[in-house]
Amino acid sequence: MDQSPNRQSPNRQRPNRQRPVAVVTGASQGLGLAIANCFADAGYVVIGVSRNEVARDGRFTWITADVTDAASVDELFAKVAREQQRLDVLVNCVGQSDRGLIQTLGVERLGELFATNVTSALLCCQAALPMLRESKGVVVNIGSLASKVAARHLGAYPAVKHALAGLTQQLRLEWREYGIHVGLVSPGPIRRADAGQRYQSATSPAGLPPGAMQPGGGTSIRGLAPERVAEAVLRCVTKRKPDIILPGYTRALIVIGHAWPRLGDWLLLRMTST
C-alpha cells in the first residue's frame, strides 16, 4: 500500500492556509447542501456539519455535531481549529419551520424551535469567534421572510426567526470592532421535493385551512431555487452585505408594512390563500 505522505483520504481535505475555510451547518440536504456546493465551487474548503452521518462523496470534510448542544459545538470548532487552522466563513443554516395557531402554541414547542433556529446560531457564533477574529471573517445566518413579517398559521416560526434577525443585527454591531461581518439572508419559500406534503401528517395542527400547509403558509410568492439562495449567501460574504431578502421585490412590501402596519396586514392577507 502506498504510504506516501502526499496521499490523502478522498473524504478529507488537507489543511490549506491559502484557501478560505467555510463551515456550513445543516449541510446534509436541501438549502444547506446547496450552500456547501456553492462555496466549494467558489474555491472554499468546506466543512459540512450535520446531526447524523451522511454519505461522503469527497467534496467536503464532514463533521457530525448537534449544534443545539454547547459541548458538541465546542468540540466541532476545536476540530476545525486542529484540522484547518483557520475559519473565514460560518453559515448557520440549521433551522426548522412550523405550522399552527398562536392560541394553541405550547411553550415546549416554542422552546424546540428556538433551540433549533436561534440557540444553534448563538452557540456556533460564540465557539467560532476566536478563529473569526483572526481571519476578520464573516457569519451568515439564514433567516426567512418570517424574520421580517409574521404571517398567519406559521406557529412559532415567525417568533424565532424574528429573534434570529435581532441576534444577527446585535452581533453585527458588536463584532464590527473585531473586523467580523455578520449578515442575514432571508429567503421566501424554497423549492423542495416534499413542498406541500411535509406538514400533512397525523400530527398536523388541527383547525388550519388546507392552504396553510403549502410553502410559506400558502403565500403567492413563487418558490425559490435553493441554488439561487446559495448564490445570495456567497454574495453576502464577498460583498459583506448586511441583509439580503429574496425575492428582492418583497423588501418594498416589508418596508411598507413596517411604516404603515394596517396596510402591511392587508397586504399579508392578500398575499396568502388561507
C-alpha positions in Angstrom: 0.0 0.0 0.0 1.2 3.5 -0.8 2.1 5.2 2.4 3.3 8.4 0.8 2.6 11.5 3.0 1.1 13.1 -0.1 -1.7 10.6 -0.3 -4.9 11.6 1.5 -8.3 10.1 2.1 -10.9 11.1 -0.6 -13.1 12.2 2.3 -10.6 14.6 3.8 -9.4 18.0 2.7 -5.8 18.9 3.5 -5.4 22.0 5.7 -4.5 24.9 3.4 -3.5 28.3 4.8 -4.2 30.0 1.4 -7.7 28.7 0.7 -10.5 30.2 2.8 -12.4 27.8 5.0 -16.2 27.8 5.4 -18.3 25.9 7.9 -21.9 25.3 6.8 -24.3 23.8 9.4 -27.3 21.8 8.2 -25.3 20.9 5.1 -26.6 17.3 4.6 -29.5 18.2 2.4 -31.7 21.0 0.9 -30.5 24.6 1.2 -27.5 23.7 3.4 -26.2 21.3 0.8 -26.7 23.9 -2.0 -24.8 26.5 0.1 -21.9 24.0 0.7 -21.7 23.2 -3.0 -21.8 26.9 -3.9 -18.8 27.7 -1.6 -16.9 24.6 -2.8 -17.4 25.9 -6.4 -16.1 29.2 -5.3 -12.8 27.7 -4.1 -13.5 27.4 -0.4 -12.5 24.4 1.8 -16.0 23.5 3.0 -16.7 21.8 6.4 -20.2 20.4 6.2 -21.9 19.9 9.6 -24.8 17.5 10.1 -26.5 15.9 13.1 -26.3 12.4 11.6 -23.7 10.6 9.5 -24.1 11.4 5.8 -22.8 9.7 2.6 -19.3 11.1 2.0 -18.5 12.0 -1.6 -15.1 13.5 -1.0 -16.1 17.1 -1.9 -16.3 18.3 1.6 -15.0 17.5 5.0 -17.9 16.3 7.1 -18.3 16.7 10.9 -21.2 15.2 12.9 -22.4 17.5 15.6 -25.5 18.6 17.4 -25.4 22.4 17.1 -28.0 22.9 19.8 -25.7 21.3 22.4 -22.8 23.5 23.7 -20.4 20.7 24.3 -20.9 19.3 20.8 -20.4 22.7 19.3 -17.2 23.4 21.2 -15.9 20.0 20.0 -16.9 20.9 16.5 -14.9 24.1 16.3 -12.0 22.7 18.2 -11.8 20.1 15.5 -11.9 22.7 12.8 -9.1 24.6 14.5 -7.0 21.5 14.8 -7.5 20.3 11.2 -7.8 23.5 9.2 -6.0 26.1 11.5 -8.4 28.8 10.2 -12.0 29.8 9.7 -13.2 32.5 7.3 -16.9 31.9 7.0 -19.6 30.5 9.2 -23.1 29.9 7.7 -25.7 29.0 10.2 -28.3 27.1 8.1 -29.8 24.8 10.7 -33.5 25.6 11.1 -37.0 24.2 11.4 -40.3 25.7 10.3 -43.7 25.2 11.8 -47.4 25.3 11.3 -50.1 26.1 13.9 -52.1 28.7 15.7 -50.8 31.0 18.4 -53.6 30.2 20.8 -52.6 26.6 20.8 -48.8 27.1 20.7 -47.2 25.3 23.6 -44.1 26.5 25.5 -42.3 23.3 24.8 -42.8 23.6 21.0 -41.6 27.3 21.2 -38.5 26.1 23.0 -37.8 23.4 20.4 -37.9 25.8 17.6 -35.9 28.5 19.5 -33.2 25.9 20.1 -33.0 24.8 16.5 -33.3 28.2 14.9 -31.6 30.6 17.4 -29.6 28.8 20.0 -27.8 26.8 17.4 -26.6 30.0 15.7 -25.7 31.6 19.0 -23.6 28.6 20.1 -21.8 28.3 16.8 -21.0 32.1 16.7 -19.6 32.1 20.2 -17.4 29.0 19.5 -16.2 30.3 16.2 -15.4 33.8 17.5 -11.6 33.3 18.1 -10.9 32.0 14.6 -13.2 34.6 13.0 -11.4 37.4 14.9 -8.1 36.0 13.5 -9.4 36.0 9.9 -11.7 39.0 10.2 -14.3 36.7 8.7 -18.0 36.6 8.0 -21.0 35.0 9.6 -24.2 34.5 7.6 -27.4 33.5 9.4 -30.2 32.0 7.3 -33.4 33.7 8.2 -36.7 33.8 6.3 -39.3 36.3 5.1 -40.8 35.3 8.5 -37.8 37.2 10.0 -39.4 40.3 8.7 -43.2 39.7 8.8 -45.4 37.4 10.9 -47.9 35.8 8.6 -50.8 33.6 9.8 -50.7 29.9 10.7 -46.9 29.6 10.9 -46.8 28.6 14.6 -43.6 29.5 16.4 -41.7 30.1 13.2 -42.1 33.9 12.9 -41.3 34.4 16.6 -38.0 32.5 16.4 -36.9 33.9 13.1 -37.6 37.5 14.3 -35.3 36.6 17.3 -32.6 35.4 14.9 -32.8 38.7 13.0 -32.4 40.6 16.2 -29.4 38.4 17.2 -27.8 39.0 13.8 -28.0 42.8 13.9 -26.7 42.9 17.5 -23.8 40.7 16.6 -23.0 42.8 13.5 -22.8 45.9 15.7 -20.8 44.3 18.5 -18.4 42.4 16.3 -17.6 45.1 13.8 -14.7 46.3 16.1 -13.2 42.8 15.5 -13.4 43.2 11.7 -16.1 40.5 11.6 -19.1 40.9 9.4 -22.5 39.3 10.3 -25.2 39.2 7.7 -28.7 37.8 7.4 -30.2 36.2 4.3 -34.0 36.0 4.4 -35.5 33.9 1.6 -39.1 33.2 0.8 -40.3 29.7 0.3 -37.6 27.4 -1.1 -38.4 24.7 -3.7 -38.2 21.2 -2.3 -39.5 17.8 -3.2 -41.9 17.5 -0.3 -43.3 21.0 -0.6 -47.0 21.0 0.4 -46.7 17.5 1.9 -44.3 17.8 4.9 -47.0 19.1 7.2 -49.6 16.6 6.1 -49.4 14.0 8.9 -51.3 12.7 11.8 -49.7 15.3 13.9 -50.6 18.2 11.7 -52.2 21.1 13.7 -56.0 20.9 13.8 -58.1 23.8 12.7 -55.8 25.1 9.9 -57.1 25.7 6.4 -55.5 23.5 3.7 -53.5 26.4 2.2 -51.6 26.8 5.5 -49.8 23.5 4.7 -48.4 24.9 1.5 -44.9 26.6 1.2 -44.9 29.9 3.1 -48.3 29.1 4.6 -50.0 29.5 1.3 -48.2 32.6 0.1 -48.5 33.7 -3.5 -44.7 34.1 -3.7 -43.1 31.7 -6.1 -40.7 29.1 -4.6 -37.0 29.9 -4.9 -34.4 27.5 -6.3 -32.0 26.6 -3.4 -29.1 27.4 -5.7 -30.3 31.0 -6.1 -30.4 31.4 -2.3 -26.9 29.8 -2.0 -25.6 32.4 -4.5 -27.1 35.2 -2.3 -25.3 33.7 0.7 -22.0 33.8 -1.2 -22.7 37.4 -2.2 -23.5 38.3 1.4 -20.0 37.0 2.2 -18.0 38.5 -0.7 -19.8 41.9 -0.6 -20.3 41.9 3.2 -24.0 42.6 2.7 -25.8 43.2 6.0 -29.3 42.0 4.9 -30.4 40.2 1.8 -34.1 39.5 1.2 -35.3 37.1 -1.6 -37.2 37.7 -3.8 -36.0 41.3 -3.9 -39.3 42.9 -4.6 -40.6 41.8 -1.2 -38.3 44.3 0.5 -40.6 47.1 -0.6 -43.6 45.3 0.8 -41.8 44.8 4.1 -40.9 48.5 4.3 -44.5 49.5 3.5 -45.7 47.1 6.2 -43.4 48.5 8.9 -44.2 52.1 8.0 -47.9 51.5 7.7 -48.9 48.4 9.8 -52.6 48.4 8.7 -51.5 48.4 5.1 -48.9 45.7 5.8 -51.6 43.5 7.4 -53.8 44.0 4.4 -51.0 43.1 2.0 -50.2 39.9 4.0 -53.8 38.8 3.9 -54.0 39.5 0.2 -50.8 37.5 -0.5 -51.8 34.3 1.3 -54.5 32.0 0.2 -55.7 31.0 3.7 
